[in-house]
Amino acid sequence: MDHDSTDHPKALRKARRGSASDLPPQEQTSQDLLSADLDPATSAAEDDEEARLPDVPEEPAEAVAEGTLAIGHAAIENAVRLAPTSPGVYRMLNAASDVLYVGKAKNVRKRLASYARVNAPLPARILRMIAATVTVEIVSTTTETEALLLEANLIKQLRPRFNVQLRDDKSFPYILITGDHWAPQILKHRGAQSRPGRYFGPFASAGAVGRTITALQRAFLIRSCTDGFFESRTRPCLLYQIRRCSGPCTGEIDFPGYTELVREARDFLSGRSHLVKQELAGEMEKASTELEFETAALYRDRLAALSAIQSQQGINPRTVEEADVFAIHQEGGYSCVEVFFFRTGQNWGNRAYFPRAEKSFTPEEVLGAFLAQFYDDKPPPKLILLSHEIEENMLLADALAVKAGFKVEVSTPKRGEKKELIAHALTNAREALGRKLSDTATQSRLLQGMATTLGLPQPPRRIEVYDNSHIQGTNAVGAMIVAGPDGFIKNQYRKFNIKSEGLTPGDDYAMMREVLERRFKRLLKPPEGDAARPVADDDSFPQWPDLVIIDGGRGQLNAVREIFQGLGLTQVSLMAVAKGPDRDAGRETLFMLDREAIKLEPRDPVLYFIQRLRDEAHRFVIGSHRKLRKKDIREAGLQEIPGIGPSRKRALLHHFGTLKEIERASIADLGKVPGVSAESARKIFEFFHAQPG
């Protein structure tokens, strides 16, 4: 689907504003709820490509103490007396004011009363929720549709323990054909759709967008360069030479010709691919008849590129123009929701989600809660196909129609091509969950092996690995990566730009001290409070590490111990990984506190796992360092390169056009610039490609 922008419906904005005077004393407006302080560990979002399987323990009903259950019933009964009989959203909170559950109802008083019945046969998870509840807060809404939208928004914001939670809500990439330049550009776009132009998507992954854009460049020869690069060109770039751009920057194609190429690209992405291919085939026949074989070959290559796009998309339905397909599979107490995106009659990819939900939730309950959260910040299509019939089918369709501004159909097909699409998505969901369960089991064995090898009291649930990077002390940056029972937890990664003044260039100890102090001071309680480590909920990923790994030897390990002792940390296990002779992987030495050094066999799975942890930290910190360094280079231009004065700078920019192209150039290409000697070319190349430490 292509569109320009998405907004929250007016009704939802009204519900968020609320009116405190209309509510009982214990109630809050939804604006108060949305502005509540959130745990940064749960609200942070990184470029995480893999969702992790959540811990979903299920306790028996007998585990709930009767006295605690009575307190919860009393708190809910008190809320029932003040609750409105109109639609609304309610929150259940524990003694620490943590949100346990967010729910919505057409009649809030009636819904809360169902929790207050002492002898009601409720599931174990509901009894545990009631037992932990000490207060209930309510937001009134005008309609049940508004309540559904607000409930989904609050669940994503607050992440209550007893709700189904969408763990990976990263935004989807789109293809943008810009509309603010006479020669439109084609590019990948993620985030707010504020730039003028046509947006096509969503696509399931950035890789799918990149492959499609590359094929579209071959098919329609639309430029992908920035406007600044476009304006500075005096001769066509390499993309023109390899027939992936028509060269509008230097007038290789006129304005009407380029406009026609853009129209064809828009038509193809808008679903008129068959018509576009017919037109190109006709032009190819015409050129061939007129003996213009070079032109005919160009049309042939463009047709081949379009065919490549559609072949990469797998199944392409004949009767479904625009739809999202959802299929859920449950196994071993976990759920997997597979989503396929179909736009303009083409398959634009799929993605697997692993929402957090307790074992007692049915597939219909998980899918219904998942859908409301999924479309909280995404535009819905005109048709949504489901593998299971959800209870609030019509209510969800009405809510999404209010959000989108057009009719949205939510259905569970029983026959035909739509049923085949569901079956295909269900197969993918089953396979994705199988792979995830297998990976999780393997990870558990590795963590158990690590605990045995290192003498840890139990398998670590959270491992943090630290590394730093710099070039002769400049652009110093530290980084932390996190791993757990489900592999790398990328939304927990953090980078630290080194800020200490007077730091000796290359002082790795001082850099590590700053990183660790900044990391752990945030987690420590105030001095007057309890200095013990906080205990995480059973079903949440802990904020405190069980094991900290650093890159280095005994000296680095002792330095980190001193840092931890200064911070009062005594319950975190430490390990240093020293590289083997000649940095040979497989011959690393492991250092633990108050123990002899450990050397594992090169083929030991635990050693391989530790190498992966260290290499991931190195990859992340090097990437962070390069981004920081490139930013400084862009700001300073070529002034920092030794021996490059104003005249050579002008010559380089005149020859290559932009700083980015200079950075990409080889030593041989740099040496072709007038006034740049072989030695200067080597210095320029090494400046851009120096390896950080």
N, C-alpha and C positions, 0 to 999 in steps of 0.2 A: 504494500500500500504506500502511495506517495502522498505527502502532506507537508504543511508548512510549520505547524506548531501544535502543541497540546496544552490545554489549561484544565485546572480543576473546575468542576461545575460550580455554578453560582450557589446552588443549594448547599454544597459541601462547605464552601467558604462561609456561608451564613451559619452553618452548624458549628464550624470551628470558632467563630466569634462568640456565639452564645450570649447569654445574659445572666449574670449572677443573681439578679433579683428574681428571676423566674424559677430558681432552683432552691431546694431545701438547704439548710445551713451546711450540711456535710458534703454537698455536691460541688463540683467545679465545672467551669466551662472547658470545652475541648481545647481551647487555646492554652489554658493552664496545663492541661495534660501534655500537649505537644511541646511546651516550653520547659517541661520538667528536666532536671539534670539527668543526663544519660551516662551510662558507663562507657568511657572512651574505648574500652577493649571490645565492647559489643557493637558500638556504633561506627567504628572505623571501617573503611572500605578500601581495599587495594585491588591491583589487577590480578584477581584470583581466578584461574581458569578451571579449577577443580573444586566442587563442593565436597565437604567431608561428611562422612556418616556420623550422626550424632549418637551420644550415649542415651539410650532410652530404657532405663530401668523400670521395672514394673513391680510395685510392692503389693502384698496381699492386703485385703481390707482389714485383717486382724492387727496389722501393724499400726493402725491409727488408735491412739489412746482415747478412751471414752470422755475423759475430762476435757481434753483439748478439742474434741469434736463438739462438745457442749458449748464451749466458748465460741467456736465458729458459728454454730447455729444461732446463738444469742446475738452475735454481731449482724448476721444476715436478717434475723427477725426485726432488729431495730431499723435496718435499712428498708425493709418491706413496708413498715408503717409510714415512711416518708416518701416512698418511691412513687413516681407518677404512673398513671395507667396508659400513657401515650408511648410512642416509640422512643427508643433511646439506646445509649451504650453505657454499660456498667463495668467498673473495674474492681476486682477483689485484691486487697493489699494485706501483707503480713505485718508483723510487729515492727519490722525495720522499714516499713513503707515501700517495700519492693512490690512491684505489680506481679501478681500470681496469674491472673486471668483477665482477659478482655472479652466481653460478650455483647451481643446486641439482641434486642427483642422488640416485637411489635407492641407488647404490653410489658413494660419493665417490672411492674409490681407482681404480675402473675408469674413471670419467669423467675424472679428472686424467691418467690414463695415456694417454688418447686425445690429449691435448694434447702429451704428452712424446715421441711418436713423431717422430723426426727427418725421415723421408721421407714422412710422411703427407700426402696431397693436401688441404690445408686452404685455405679462402678467404683472400683477401688481408687482410681485416680481422682474422681470427684470427691470422695470422702477425704482423701489426703488434702485436696485443695480447700475444702470447707474447714478442716481442722487447723490449717495454717492461716485462715482469714481472720483478721481483727477489725477490718473496716471495709466499707463498700462505698465507692464514689460513682456518681451517675451524671450523665450528660443527656439532656433531652434533645430530640431532633423532631423535625416537622413530619417526616415520613420514614417508613422502614427502609426505603431505598437510601436515604441519607445516612441512616444508622449503619447499613452494610458498608458503605464507602468509608465512613469514619472509623468503623471497627477495623477494617483492613489497614487503614493508615496508622492507627494506634498500635496494632500488633507489630507492624514493621518498625515503628519507632521505639517501642518499649520492650519488645521481645519477651513477653510473659512466659513463665516456665510451663504452664499447663495448656498453652495454645499450640496449634500446629504452626510451625514457623518456616517461612521461605528463607533458607540459609544463604543462597546466592542470588542477590538481586542486582547484580551488575548490569549497567545499561547495555543495550544492544547497539551494534554499529549499523550505520546506514550508508548508502551511496548518495552523494550530493552532486548535482549538476548546478553550478552556481548561476545566479541571475543578476549579479552586480557588476558584470564586465561585458564588453562587446564580444569577447571571445570566451564563452563559458568554459570553466574548468571542471573536470571530474575528479572527485576525491572521496576518501573515506571520512565519515563524520560520526562522532559519538558525543552525546551530551545535549545541551539545550539547542533547539533548532531555531536559532535567531538570525542566521545569515540568510539573505534572500536567495531563493533558488528552489529546485524541486528535490525532495527527499524521497528515496526509494528504499523500502525495508519493512520490517527489520530483517537482518541477516543473523544467523545463529552464531557466527564467529568472525573475528577480524580476518582470519585466513580466508574464509569464504568471500569476504568483500574484496580482499586483495587479488584473489584469483579472478574474480568477476571483472574488476576494474582493468586488470591486465588484458583480459580477453576483449573487453569493450574498446580498449585503446587500439588493439589490432583490427577490430571490426569497424570502428567509426573514426579513428584517428583524432580523438579529442585530446587536448592538452591536459596534463596533470601537474604542470609546474605552477609555482606560486606567481602571483601578479607581479611581484618585484623582479623575479627572475625573467618573467615574460617581457617586461618593459625594458630590461637592460640588454636584451639580445641584439646582436648585430649580424649574426649568422645562425643558421639552424643548428640545434643541438643534436646529440647522438640519437635521441628518440626519433627524430625525423629521418635520420640516416637508416635506421632499422625498421622504418615504416610502422611506427607506433604513434606518430603524431603527424598532422598535416602541415605543420609549420606556419600557423597564423601570425606568430611573433615577427617574422621577417617577410611577410607577404607572399609566402609560397602558395597560399590559397586565399582567394578573395572573400569578402564578408558574406555574400550570398552563398557561396560554396560551403563555408564553414557553418553557417546557420543551418543549411540542409543536413549536414552531418549531425549536428546537435539534435535536430528534429527527429532524425532516424533513431538516435540513441534513446531519446525520451520515449518514442513510440515502442521501441523494443522493451524497455523497462516497464512500460505501462500496460503490457500484455498484448500488444499488437505485433508480436514477434513473427507470426506467419506472414503478415502483410509486408513487413520489412524484408524478410528473406525473399519473398516473391519479387519485390522491387529490385533487389540486388541481383537476383538471378536473371531478370529481364535485362538489366544494364550489362551483365556479363555476356549474354547472348548477342546483344546489339553490338558490343565492342568486338566480339569475335567475328560476327558477320562482316563488319567493316574492316577486318584484318588488323585491328588495334590490339594485338595480342598482349602487349605489356599492360594495357588498361584492363583487359579481360582477366589477366592473372591477378591483378590487384583486387578485383571484385571476387575472384575465386578465393583468395586468402581471407577476405572479409567474411565470406559465407562460412568458411571453415572455422573461423574464430567464433562465430555465433553458434555453430553446431557444437563446438567444444564446450561452450557455456552450458547448453542444455544437456549434454551428455554427462557433465559433472554433477548435475542436479539430481541424478537418479530418477526416481519416479516423478512424473509430471502428469497430474490428473487432467482428464478431458472435460469433466463436468464441474469442477471446483475452481472458481476463478480466484477467490480470496478467502482464506480460512486459516485458523490455528487449530491444530489437532493435538489433543491431550490424551495420554494413556497412562494409567497407573498400575504398577505391579508391586505386590507386597511379598516379602519372604524374610524369614528369620527375624521378625520384629521390626524390619526396616521397610521404607517405602521409596520407590523411584517413580518420578513423573517425567515422562518423555514428551517433549514439545516439538512439533514440526510446524514450520512456517511455509504457507503457500501464498504467493502473491502473483498476480497477473498470470495465473495458470502455471506457475513455475515453482519448483521446490527450492526454497531459499535456505534450507539447512534445518538442523535439529539440535537440541541440547537436552541433556539429562539433568534433572534436579533431584536432590535427596533431602526433602524437608524433614525437619525435626518433629516427630510425633510419637507419642507413647504407643505401646503395642496394642492397647485396647481400641484405638481408633480404627474404624472401618475404612476401606478404600474410598467410599463415597464421602465420608467425613473429611478425610485428608484432602481429597481432590477439591471439594467445595471450598474449604478454607484456603487452599493453595491458590485457586483462581482469583479470589477477591484480592489477595495480596499481590499476585503477579501483575494484575492490570492497574494497580494503584498508581503507578507512574509510567504506564505504557499505553499507547493508543490501541484499542481493540479493533479487530477486523469485523466485517459484517457477519461472519459465520464462525462459530466455535463448536468443534466436534469433540465429544467426550466418550471415553471408553465405558464410563459408569454413569448412571443417572443420579444426579445430585438432588438433594431434597429441595433446595431453594433455587431451582432452575429458572423459573420465571422472574424471581426477584433479582437474581444476578443479571439476567438479560436486561431488565428495566434499568438497573443501576448503571450498567455499561452503556446503555443507550443515552442516558442522561449525560454521562461523561463524554461520549464520542459525538453526540449531536446527530446521530442517525440510528436507525433500527439495527439492533444486534440480535442474532438468533443463536441460541444455545441448545444443541440437540445431541441425542445419542442415537446414531443411525443403526438400523437393524438389517439393512440389505444394500446392495449396489456398491458403486465405487467408493462412496463415503465409508461404508463398513470396511472395505478393503484398506483404506487409509488408516482406520483405527487399528485394524489387525496388524498392519505393518509397524505402527508406532508401538503397539503392545509388545511385539517381538523385540523391538529395540530396547524398551524399558526392562524387559526380562533379562536381556543380555547385559545391559549396563549395570543392573543391580548385581548380577552374578559376578561381573568383573570387579565391582567395588567390594563385594563381600570377600572375594578371593584376595584382593590386595590388602584388605583390612586384616585378614587372618595372617597373611605373610608378615605384615608390619608388626602384629602382636608377637609373633615368634621372634622377630628381630629384637624387639624391645626386651623380651624375656631373656634372650641370649646376651644382650648388652648388660642387663642387670646382673646376670651370673658372672660374666667376664670381669666386670668392673667392681663387683662386690657391693652393688647398690641394695638397699633394703627391699625395694620392690621395683618392678618395671616403670620407667619414667613415663608419666602422662604428658609432660610438656618439657621439651628440650629446646634451649636457646643457644645459638651459635653466634659468636661475635668475631668480626674482622674489621680492619681499617685499611684505607688506601690513600696514597698521596704520591706526588712526584716531587722529590727533594723538599718535602714539607708543604708544598702548595696544594690548594684545593683539597685539603684533608677532609675525609669523610669516614665515619664509622657506620656499621650496619649490624643489624640483628635479624637472623632468620629463625623461624619457629617450626618445630616438627612435633608430631604426636602420634597417637594410635592410628590415625588415618593419613599419615604422610605429612607433606609440607602444608602448613596452614598459612597461606600467602597473605590473607587479610590481616595477619598479626605481624607481618614484617615491619621493621622500622629502620629509618636511616637517620644519622645524626651528623649534621654539619659541624665540624670542630670549631668552637667559638673562643677558646681560651686565648687571652692576650699574652704575649710574651712567651708563647710556646716555642721551644727549640725545634727548628725544622727537622723532621724525621724522628722525633721522640715518640716512639710507639707506646712506651709505658704511659706517658702523659696523656696521649690520645685515648688509650684504653681506659684510663682512670676517668676521664671526662665522660666517655660513653656510658660506663657502668654506673657512675654516680647519677647521671641524668636519668638513666633507666630505672634504677631501684629506689631513688628518693621519691619518685612518684607513687610507688607502691607501699612505702613505709608509712605507718601510722604516725600521728603527731607524738612528740616525746612524752607527753603526759598520758598517752593512751597505752593500751596493751601492745607490747613490742612483738608479740607472737605473730606468726604468719596467718593471714586470714584463710579460712577453709572454704573452698569453692563448693557450690552445689554439686550433688551427685551427677546431675544431667547437664552440666555446663563444662566448657573447656577451661581449665584453671588459668588464672592470671599469673600465678607464681611458677617459676620453673622448678622442676625436680633436679635437673642437670644443666649446668652451664659449660659449654665447650668453647675454648679459645684456640687460636692458631699460634703455636709457639712451643717452647720447651719448659724446663723446670723453672727458669728465671721468670718467664711470663706467668707461670702458675703461682709462684710465690708472691709476685706483685699483685695479682688479682686477689689472693688470700688476704693481703694487707688491706686492700681496698674494701673487701667484704667485712673484715674485722672492724674497720673504721665506721662502717655503716651499721654494724650490729647484726650482720647476717651470718647465721651459723648453721642453718638447716638446708642450705643449697649445696648439692654436690658439685665439685669442680673437676674439670679434666682439660689437659692441654694436649694438642696433637702436633708433634714435631715431624717435619718432613724427613724422608729417608735420605741417605747419601745421594748427592746429585739430584735431589728433589724427586727421587724415584718412588712412584706410587706403588704401594704394596709393602714398603719397608718402613712405614711410619712407626714412631715410638709414642706410646700413650703414657702420660704422667698423671697420677692421682696424688692427692695430698696424703702425706705420711705413709706412702707405699713405694715399693720398688717400681721402677719403670716396667711397662708391659709391652712386649712385642708379640704380635699375633702372626699366625701363618698367613702368607700372601693370599691364599684362597679362602680365608675365613670369612663367612657371610657377615659377621659383626664388623670386621675391619672394613669390608666393602661398604657397609651401611654408614660407618663413621666417615669414610672418604666422601660418600655422597653428601653428607651433612656439611662437611668442610668445603667441598667444591661448590655447593649451592650458596653458602655464605660468601665465598670468593666471587662467584658470578654476580651476586646481587650488589656487593660493595663496589666492584669494578664498574658495573653499569651506572651506579649512583655517582661515582667519581667522574666518569666520562661525561655525564649530563652536566655536572657542575662545571667541569673544565670547559666544555663546549660553550656554556653560557658566558663564562669569562672571556673566552676567545672572541665570541660574537661581539661582546661589549668593547673589548680592547682592539678589535680588528687585527691587523698584522704588526702592530707596533711592538709586541713583545718578542718577535723573532729576531735573534741576533743578526745583524748585518743587512736587515731589510729596511731601507729608508723610503721616503715618500715616492721617489721615482720608480723604484722596483715595485712598490705596492701598487702604483697606478698601472704599471705594465702587467702585473699579475691579474688585476681586476679587469683590465681591458681585454686580456687574452681569455680568461675563464668566465667572466661575467659576475660570479658571486663567490663569496668566501667558502660556501659549501662545496663548490666545484673545485676550488683550490685544494681543499682538504681531501677530496677524492682522488686528486691527480697523482699519477705515479712520478717517480724521480725523472724518468725519461721525458714525460710530458712537461714537467716543470722546467727541465733544461732547455726546452724549445722556446721559452719566453725570452724575447729580446732583453739583454742585460742581466739575465740570471745565469750564473756560471754553474758548472757541475757541482762544486762545493756548496754554493748557495741552495741549489735544488735539493741536495742531501739534507741540509740544515732545515729547510722548510718541511720536507717530508718527515723527518724525525720529530720535529716540533708537534706535528699533528698526530703522529703515531707512536709517541713515547709510551712505554709500558709503565703503568703505575706500580708502586710498591705496596 
